[in-house]
Amino acid sequence: MGSDPSASDRAARFANYFEVGCTEEEIVVRFGIRDDGGAEPSVHNTIFTTPGYARELVELIEETLRQHAALIARARSQRDGDDPAPKPVQ
């Protein structure tokens, strides 16, 4: 952990394939790419963490998904003219 990772190690990557597993001490999450052509998925990153930190990650993802659902609902409501926000009185 003390060494500075190279820029390529810090590059953001898209993932649409996930594998999750565990041992007695850790949670393992693998990220990769699966194309629609039927080829085997290609795993490009693996994260090892403790069960406690994995729970924190799950909570962060759940909260983000709630925020995303609310954002989409507001956008659809505004698009469809059903904006529940009160209109200012003129």
C-alpha positions, 0 to 999 in steps of 0.5 A: 500500500505504501507504493504509488500505483502507476497511472495505468493502475489508477485508470477508470474502467467500465465493467458489466461483469462481476464475480463475488466470492469469499473466504473465512477472512475476506470478500473477493469482488472481480470486475470485467467485461462481457461482450454480447458476442458470447465470448468468455468474460474478461476480468480486469480488476479484483478487489479483496476486502474485509466483510465489514468494508464490503458491507459499507460498499453495499450500503453505498451502492444501495444509497446511490441506487435509491438516489438514481431511482429518485433522479429518474423519477423526477426527470420522468415526472417533469418530462410528462408534466406531472412535476409534483413540485409546487408552482410559485404563485404569481 
